[in-house]
Amino acid sequence: MDQRDPVREFLRLHLSAHGAVVEDVADGLDALLPVEAAAELGVPEEVRFAFDGSVDIAAATVDARLGSPVLERAVAARRDRHPLATVAFAGELPRPLPDRFPVLLNAVRAGAIAPRVRVAARYLVAHLRLTLQGDELRSTLLDLTVRLSDGACVAALDLSRSYAIAAAPLTATERSAASETLRRAVRQAAPATLAGALAAIGRRAQRDLTRIAEYYTSLDGEMARAVARVRSDDERRRRVAKRALLPDELAARRAQVRERLSARVSAELIAAVVVETEADRYAVPVRRRTRSDTVVVERRAADGTLEGPKCAGCGTSTLHLYLCDERLHTLCDDCGQSGRLDRPRCAGCRPRSALPLAVSVEDVTAALQLGGGG
């Protein structure tokens, strides 16, 4: 019996998490399952899971090898029910807001900072599996921390000092904010996180296009010489017509390369942690041209980290911010366009749809003149 068999260990942990009593035996696992767990797996309440292929309906023995129906149902159940923990942090003593924050890049302070207010703060720490599916499969892990009050991406929390609590479930507003932020963060993080895999796809595309260009250049030359050698007009017309089809064949080959190497990025939530703590909130009055507003800066009581408002462009929390001309939307260094933020340029006034992820390579076949047309 191999205690380190991953299939056996997964099934043991899965059954235990559902309240089953599990015991190791020489050829598998004996289990006494709750009624709901047994119905979900489609097995009797008292059952033996075998890993050697033996099945005995009369003795309530079912096959639990990799690829078996019962194991597939267990895996599907685990993927549908993401582990969710709820923890809290004890708040630290309040500290004053440094004078240098927030950094206003195209605006000025319009008065004194309002007195500190301590508020409850909730965060979602999401553990995602980012997968790139193309001619091969690549995956990596991505951890994101989301402030649930407005959906801003913030700095990670050190969960080692947290303690478990029974927290309230996410509200509809928190779910919507977190879902939108995670989708946007995945799109933004994918090019850098999967840079190695995307670069490999680009190299393969460049190699294949180069080989195609060399092949069709050589083939076109051979066909041209064959046309010059023939003496019959009918044969010449036939060879010229065949050579004229080369551009269409090249376009079809190019499309095949594009389809074969096309990459699709997906993200799956593996687990999540809801964090409750406190935050010291500071309201900073600001003015941009003739308009005034208030920028909110928070200091997490859990670890003292400062957090600024949410960027209207990328959704991250920023302490170095621009304000747009029309509605004073907050934008970070990258989205602020050096302060040129009239209505058409502001990502908050005119949200922009995300560009699709693409791998761009130089197409050496595009300049080819085939079939005698050039």
C-alpha positions as CSV (number, residue, x, y, z in Angstrom):
1,M,0.0,0.0,0.0
2,D,1.5,3.3,-1.1
3,Q,0.4,6.0,1.4
4,R,1.7,8.7,-0.9
5,D,-0.5,7.8,-3.8
6,P,-1.9,11.2,-4.8
7,V,-5.2,9.6,-5.9
8,R,-5.7,7.8,-2.6
9,E,-4.7,10.9,-0.6
10,F,-7.0,13.2,-2.6
11,L,-10.0,10.8,-2.1
12,R,-9.2,10.4,1.6
13,L,-9.1,14.2,2.1
14,H,-12.2,14.7,0.0
15,L,-14.2,12.1,1.9
16,S,-13.0,13.4,5.3
17,A,-14.0,17.0,4.4
18,H,-17.5,15.7,3.8
19,G,-17.7,14.1,7.2
20,A,-17.0,10.5,6.2
21,V,-15.1,8.0,8.4
22,V,-12.2,6.7,6.3
23,E,-9.9,3.7,7.1
24,D,-7.0,2.4,5.1
25,V,-7.1,-1.2,4.0
26,A,-4.6,-3.3,2.0
27,D,-6.3,-2.8,-1.3
28,G,-8.1,0.6,-0.9
29,L,-10.1,2.7,1.5
30,D,-13.1,1.6,3.6
31,A,-15.5,4.5,4.2
32,L,-18.7,5.2,6.0
33,L,-20.3,8.2,4.2
34,P,-23.1,10.6,5.2
35,V,-26.2,10.2,3.0
36,E,-25.6,13.5,1.1
37,A,-21.9,12.6,0.3
38,A,-22.9,9.1,-0.8
39,A,-25.6,10.4,-3.1
40,E,-23.2,13.0,-4.6
41,L,-20.6,10.3,-5.5
42,G,-23.3,7.7,-6.5
43,V,-22.0,5.0,-4.1
44,P,-23.5,3.2,-1.1
45,E,-23.1,4.8,2.3
46,E,-20.8,2.0,3.4
47,V,-18.3,1.4,0.6
48,R,-14.8,0.2,-0.2
49,F,-12.8,2.3,-2.8
50,A,-10.4,0.0,-4.7
51,F,-7.3,1.3,-6.5
52,D,-6.3,-2.0,-8.3
53,G,-9.3,-2.2,-10.6
54,S,-11.3,-4.7,-8.6
55,V,-15.0,-4.1,-8.6
56,D,-17.5,-6.1,-6.6
57,I,-21.0,-4.7,-6.5
58,A,-22.2,-7.3,-4.0
59,A,-19.4,-6.4,-1.6
60,A,-19.9,-2.6,-2.2
61,T,-16.5,-2.2,-3.8
62,V,-16.1,0.5,-6.5
63,D,-13.3,1.4,-8.8
64,A,-11.5,4.6,-7.6
65,R,-8.6,4.6,-10.0
66,L,-7.6,7.7,-12.0
67,G,-10.2,8.3,-14.6
68,S,-12.9,6.3,-12.9
69,P,-16.5,7.8,-12.7
70,V,-16.4,8.1,-8.9
71,L,-13.1,9.9,-8.9
72,E,-14.2,12.2,-11.7
73,R,-17.3,13.1,-9.7
74,A,-15.2,13.9,-6.6
75,V,-12.8,16.1,-8.7
76,A,-15.8,18.0,-10.2
77,A,-17.3,18.5,-6.8
78,R,-14.0,20.0,-5.5
79,R,-13.7,22.3,-8.4
80,D,-17.2,23.6,-8.0
81,R,-16.7,24.3,-4.3
82,H,-13.7,26.5,-3.8
83,P,-12.2,26.5,-0.3
84,L,-13.1,29.8,1.5
85,A,-11.6,30.8,4.8
86,T,-12.5,33.9,6.9
87,V,-9.9,35.5,9.1
88,A,-9.4,38.7,11.0
89,F,-6.5,40.9,12.2
90,A,-6.2,42.8,15.4
91,G,-5.9,46.5,14.8
92,E,-2.7,48.4,15.7
93,L,-2.6,51.8,17.3
94,P,-3.4,54.7,14.9
95,R,-0.6,56.6,13.2
96,P,-0.7,60.0,11.5
97,L,-0.9,60.3,7.7
98,P,2.5,61.3,6.3
99,D,2.5,64.8,4.7
100,R,3.8,63.5,1.4
101,F,0.7,61.3,0.8
102,P,-1.3,61.4,-1.3
103,V,1.0,62.7,-4.1
104,L,-1.1,65.0,-6.3
105,L,0.4,65.1,-9.8
106,N,-1.9,67.6,-11.4
107,A,-3.9,69.0,-8.5
108,V,-3.4,70.8,-5.2
109,R,-4.8,70.4,-1.7
110,A,-7.7,72.6,-1.0
111,G,-7.6,72.6,2.8
112,A,-6.8,70.7,6.0
113,I,-7.1,67.0,6.2
114,A,-10.3,65.9,8.0
115,P,-9.9,64.1,11.4
116,R,-9.1,60.4,11.3
117,V,-12.0,58.0,11.3
118,R,-11.6,54.3,12.1
119,V,-13.8,52.1,9.9
120,A,-14.3,48.4,9.3
121,A,-12.5,47.1,6.2
122,R,-12.9,43.8,4.3
123,Y,-10.6,42.2,1.8
124,L,-10.7,39.2,-0.5
125,V,-7.4,37.3,-1.0
126,A,-7.9,35.2,-4.2
127,H,-5.7,32.4,-5.3
128,L,-6.1,31.8,-9.0
129,R,-4.7,29.4,-11.5
130,L,-3.8,31.2,-14.8
131,T,-3.8,28.9,-17.8
132,L,-2.5,29.5,-21.3
133,Q,-3.9,26.9,-23.7
134,G,-2.4,26.9,-27.2
135,D,-0.4,24.2,-29.0
136,E,0.6,23.2,-25.4
137,L,-0.7,23.9,-21.9
138,R,1.0,26.2,-19.5
139,S,-0.3,27.3,-16.1
140,T,0.9,29.4,-13.2
141,L,-0.5,30.7,-9.9
142,L,-1.6,34.3,-9.4
143,D,-2.5,35.8,-6.0
144,L,-4.6,39.0,-5.8
145,T,-5.9,41.0,-2.9
146,V,-9.1,43.1,-3.5
147,R,-10.5,45.8,-1.2
148,L,-14.2,44.8,-1.1
149,S,-15.5,48.3,-0.4
150,D,-14.7,49.5,-4.0
151,G,-13.0,46.6,-5.7
152,A,-9.5,48.1,-5.8
153,C,-6.5,45.9,-6.1
154,V,-4.2,46.5,-3.1
155,A,-1.0,45.3,-1.6
156,A,-0.9,41.7,-0.3
157,L,-1.7,41.0,3.4
158,D,0.5,38.8,5.5
159,L,-2.0,36.2,6.8
160,S,0.4,34.6,9.3
161,R,-0.8,36.8,12.1
162,S,-4.5,36.4,11.4
163,Y,-7.0,34.3,13.3
164,A,-10.1,32.4,12.1
165,I,-13.5,34.0,12.5
166,A,-17.1,33.4,11.3
167,A,-17.5,36.4,9.0
168,A,-20.6,37.5,7.1
169,P,-20.9,36.2,3.5
170,L,-20.0,38.6,0.7
171,T,-22.8,40.9,-0.3
172,A,-24.0,41.3,-3.8
173,T,-22.2,44.5,-4.2
174,E,-18.9,43.0,-2.9
175,R,-19.3,40.0,-5.2
176,S,-19.8,42.3,-8.2
177,A,-16.9,44.5,-7.3
178,A,-14.5,41.5,-6.7
179,S,-15.6,39.7,-9.9
180,E,-15.0,42.7,-12.1
181,T,-11.7,43.5,-10.5
182,L,-10.4,39.9,-10.8
183,R,-11.3,39.7,-14.4
184,R,-9.6,43.0,-15.2
185,A,-6.5,42.1,-13.1
186,V,-6.2,38.7,-14.9
187,R,-6.2,40.5,-18.3
188,Q,-3.6,42.9,-17.1
189,A,-1.4,40.3,-15.4
190,A,-1.5,37.7,-18.1
191,P,1.1,39.2,-20.5
192,A,3.7,39.5,-17.7
193,T,2.9,36.4,-15.8
194,L,2.8,34.2,-18.9
195,A,5.6,36.1,-20.7
196,G,7.8,33.0,-21.1
197,A,5.0,30.9,-22.6
198,L,3.9,33.7,-24.9
199,A,7.5,34.3,-26.1
200,A,7.8,30.6,-26.9
201,I,4.7,30.7,-29.0
202,G,6.1,33.8,-30.8
203,R,9.4,31.9,-31.5
204,R,7.5,28.9,-32.9
205,A,5.4,31.1,-35.1
206,Q,8.4,32.9,-36.4
207,R,10.2,29.6,-37.1
208,D,7.2,28.1,-38.9
209,L,6.6,31.2,-41.0
210,T,10.2,31.3,-42.0
211,R,10.1,27.7,-43.1
212,I,6.9,28.3,-45.1
213,A,8.4,31.3,-46.8
214,E,11.5,29.3,-47.8
215,Y,9.4,26.4,-49.1
216,Y,7.1,28.5,-51.2
217,T,9.9,30.7,-52.5
218,S,11.7,27.6,-53.7
219,L,8.5,26.0,-55.1
220,D,7.7,29.2,-57.0
221,G,11.1,29.2,-58.6
222,E,10.9,25.6,-59.6
223,M,7.4,26.2,-61.2
224,A,8.7,29.2,-63.1
225,R,11.6,27.1,-64.5
226,A,9.2,24.3,-65.4
227,V,7.0,26.8,-67.3
228,A,10.0,28.0,-69.2
229,R,11.0,24.5,-70.2
230,V,7.7,23.3,-71.7
231,R,7.1,23.5,-75.5
232,S,3.4,22.8,-75.6
233,D,1.0,25.7,-75.2
234,D,-1.6,23.6,-73.4
235,E,1.0,22.3,-71.0
236,R,2.3,25.9,-70.4
237,R,-1.2,27.1,-69.7
238,R,-1.7,24.3,-67.2
239,R,1.5,25.0,-65.4
240,V,0.9,28.7,-65.3
241,A,-2.6,28.1,-63.8
242,K,-1.1,25.8,-61.2
243,R,1.5,28.3,-60.3
244,A,-1.1,31.1,-60.0
245,L,-2.7,29.1,-57.1
246,L,0.4,29.4,-54.9
247,P,-0.8,32.7,-53.2
248,D,-4.0,31.0,-52.1
249,E,-2.1,28.0,-50.8
250,L,0.2,30.3,-48.9
251,A,-2.7,32.1,-47.3
252,A,-4.2,28.8,-46.2
253,R,-0.9,27.7,-44.7
254,R,-0.6,31.0,-42.9
255,A,-4.1,30.6,-41.5
256,Q,-3.2,27.1,-40.3
257,V,-0.2,28.4,-38.4
258,R,-2.4,31.2,-36.8
259,E,-5.0,28.7,-35.8
260,R,-2.6,26.1,-34.4
261,L,-0.7,28.7,-32.3
262,S,-3.6,30.7,-31.2
263,A,-3.5,31.1,-27.4
264,R,-6.5,31.2,-25.0
265,V,-6.0,32.5,-21.5
266,S,-8.4,31.4,-18.7
267,A,-8.3,31.8,-14.9
268,E,-9.8,29.5,-12.3
269,L,-10.4,30.4,-8.6
270,I,-8.6,27.8,-6.5
271,A,-9.2,29.2,-3.0
272,A,-10.1,32.5,-1.3
273,V,-9.8,34.2,2.0
274,V,-12.1,36.9,3.3
275,V,-10.2,39.2,5.7
276,E,-11.7,41.5,8.2
277,T,-9.8,44.3,9.9
278,E,-10.0,48.0,10.6
279,A,-8.6,51.0,8.7
280,D,-7.9,54.6,9.6
281,R,-9.6,56.8,6.9
282,Y,-8.4,60.3,6.0
283,A,-10.4,62.6,3.7
284,V,-8.1,65.0,1.8
285,P,-9.7,68.0,0.1
286,V,-8.3,68.6,-3.4
287,R,-8.8,71.1,-6.2
288,R,-8.2,70.7,-9.9
289,R,-8.7,73.9,-11.9
290,T,-12.1,75.2,-10.7
291,R,-13.4,71.9,-9.4
292,S,-13.0,70.6,-5.8
293,D,-13.5,67.1,-4.4
294,T,-12.2,64.8,-1.6
295,V,-9.6,62.0,-2.0
296,V,-9.8,59.2,0.6
297,V,-6.6,57.6,1.9
298,E,-6.7,54.7,4.3
299,R,-4.1,53.1,6.5
300,R,-4.7,49.4,7.3
301,A,-4.8,48.8,11.0
302,A,-3.6,45.3,10.4
303,D,-0.1,46.2,9.1
304,G,0.0,49.9,8.7
305,T,0.0,49.8,4.8
306,L,-1.3,53.0,3.2
307,E,-3.9,52.6,0.4
308,G,-5.1,55.3,-1.9
309,P,-8.3,55.6,-4.0
310,K,-9.1,53.2,-6.9
311,C,-7.7,54.1,-10.3
312,A,-10.5,54.5,-12.8
313,G,-8.4,53.1,-15.5
314,C,-6.7,49.9,-14.2
315,G,-8.5,49.4,-10.9
316,T,-5.4,49.5,-8.6
317,S,-5.1,51.5,-5.4
318,T,-2.8,54.4,-6.0
319,L,-1.1,57.1,-3.8
320,H,0.4,58.9,-6.8
321,L,-2.6,60.2,-8.7
322,Y,-3.9,62.4,-11.4
323,L,-7.4,63.9,-11.5
324,C,-9.4,64.2,-14.7
325,D,-10.7,67.6,-15.8
326,E,-14.4,66.9,-16.0
327,R,-15.4,64.7,-13.0
328,L,-12.1,64.5,-11.1
329,H,-11.7,60.7,-11.7
330,T,-8.6,59.3,-10.0
331,L,-6.0,57.8,-12.3
332,C,-2.6,56.3,-11.5
333,D,0.8,57.2,-13.1
334,D,0.3,54.7,-15.9
335,C,-3.3,55.7,-16.7
336,G,-2.9,59.4,-16.2
337,Q,-1.3,60.3,-19.5
338,S,0.9,62.9,-17.9
339,G,-2.1,65.0,-16.8
340,R,-3.7,65.4,-20.2
341,L,-7.1,64.3,-19.0
342,D,-9.9,66.0,-20.8
343,R,-13.1,63.9,-21.3
344,P,-12.0,61.9,-24.4
345,R,-8.7,60.9,-22.7
346,C,-10.0,60.0,-19.3
347,A,-10.6,56.2,-18.7
348,G,-13.2,57.0,-16.1
349,C,-15.2,59.3,-18.3
350,R,-14.9,57.0,-21.3
351,P,-14.1,53.4,-20.3
352,R,-12.1,51.5,-22.8
353,S,-12.7,47.9,-23.6
354,A,-9.7,45.6,-22.9
355,L,-7.6,44.7,-25.9
356,P,-7.4,41.0,-26.7
357,L,-4.3,39.2,-25.7
358,A,-2.2,38.7,-28.9
359,V,1.2,37.4,-29.9
360,S,2.7,39.6,-32.7
361,V,5.5,38.4,-34.9
362,E,6.9,39.6,-38.2
363,D,5.2,37.7,-41.0
364,V,8.0,37.0,-43.5
365,T,5.5,35.5,-45.9
366,A,3.6,38.7,-46.4
367,A,6.2,40.2,-48.7
368,L,6.4,37.2,-51.0
369,Q,5.4,37.6,-54.7
370,L,4.2,34.2,-55.9
371,G,2.6,32.9,-59.0
372,G,4.2,35.3,-61.3
373,G,1.9,38.1,-60.2
374,G,4.7,40.4,-59.1
